[in-house]
Amino acid sequence: MAIIGFLVFGLVVGALARLIKPGKQNLSILATLGLGVVGSLIGGVVASALGTGDIFELNILGAIVAIVAAVLLIGVAESLTGRNKTHV
């Protein structure tokens, strides 16, 4: 059950990150989920390193770091996919 909660939280984090990031992102729902989960994992690791809880424990600091990390990851994903397109 904890994995389902982690995936749902990752999707929420990914969606919030897409709302915060300006402009239109060409990301699928699976890409949003993946970037949100990775952002959530980064947020959990940072919060755990600061001693505010466990990696998979939901806390405010971890959520904030997760959203910021997901926004940065969306920027990285956009820059990587933008290079593959040819401009005519």
C-alpha positions as CSV (number, residue, x, y, z in Angstrom):
1,M,0.0,0.0,0.0
2,A,2.9,2.4,0.6
3,I,4.1,2.0,-3.0
4,I,0.7,3.1,-4.3
5,G,0.8,6.1,-2.0
6,F,4.3,7.0,-3.2
7,L,3.2,6.8,-6.8
8,V,0.1,8.9,-6.2
9,F,2.2,11.5,-4.3
10,G,4.7,11.4,-7.2
11,L,1.9,12.1,-9.7
12,V,0.7,15.0,-7.6
13,V,4.3,16.4,-7.3
14,G,4.8,16.1,-11.1
15,A,1.5,17.8,-11.8
16,L,2.3,20.7,-9.3
17,A,5.7,21.0,-10.9
18,R,4.2,21.3,-14.4
19,L,1.8,24.0,-13.1
20,I,4.7,25.9,-11.5
21,K,7.0,25.7,-14.5
22,P,6.0,28.4,-17.0
23,G,5.3,27.5,-20.6
24,K,3.9,24.5,-22.3
25,Q,5.6,21.2,-21.6
26,N,5.3,18.3,-24.1
27,L,5.3,15.6,-21.5
28,S,3.1,12.5,-21.2
29,I,1.3,11.5,-18.1
30,L,3.9,8.7,-17.6
31,A,6.7,11.2,-18.0
32,T,5.0,13.5,-15.4
33,L,4.6,10.5,-13.1
34,G,8.3,9.5,-13.5
35,L,9.6,12.9,-12.9
36,G,7.3,13.4,-9.9
37,V,8.4,10.1,-8.4
38,V,12.1,10.9,-8.9
39,G,11.5,14.4,-7.4
40,S,9.7,12.7,-4.5
41,L,12.6,10.4,-4.0
42,I,15.1,13.3,-4.0
43,G,12.9,15.2,-1.6
44,G,12.7,12.2,0.8
45,V,16.5,11.7,0.7
46,V,17.1,15.4,1.4
47,A,14.5,15.4,4.2
48,S,16.0,12.2,5.7
49,A,19.5,13.7,5.5
50,L,18.3,16.7,7.4
51,G,16.8,14.5,10.1
52,T,13.1,15.4,9.6
53,G,12.0,11.8,9.0
54,D,12.2,8.7,6.9
55,I,12.7,8.7,3.1
56,F,9.1,7.5,2.5
57,E,7.6,9.5,5.2
58,L,5.4,12.4,4.1
59,N,6.5,15.7,5.6
60,I,6.5,19.4,4.6
61,L,10.2,19.8,3.9
62,G,10.3,16.7,1.8
63,A,7.3,17.8,-0.2
64,I,8.8,21.3,-0.9
65,V,12.1,19.8,-1.9
66,A,10.3,17.2,-4.1
67,I,8.4,19.9,-5.9
68,V,11.5,22.0,-6.5
69,A,13.4,18.9,-7.7
70,A,10.6,18.0,-10.1
71,V,10.5,21.5,-11.6
72,L,14.2,21.3,-12.2
73,L,13.9,17.8,-13.6
74,I,11.2,19.0,-16.0
75,G,13.5,21.7,-17.2
76,V,16.2,19.1,-17.8
77,A,13.8,16.8,-19.6
78,E,12.7,19.8,-21.8
79,S,16.2,20.7,-22.7
80,L,17.1,17.1,-23.6
81,T,14.0,16.5,-25.8
82,G,14.4,20.0,-27.3
83,R,17.8,19.0,-28.8
84,N,16.3,16.1,-30.8
85,K,13.9,18.3,-32.7
86,T,15.1,19.9,-35.9
87,H,14.0,23.5,-36.7
88,V,12.8,24.2,-40.3
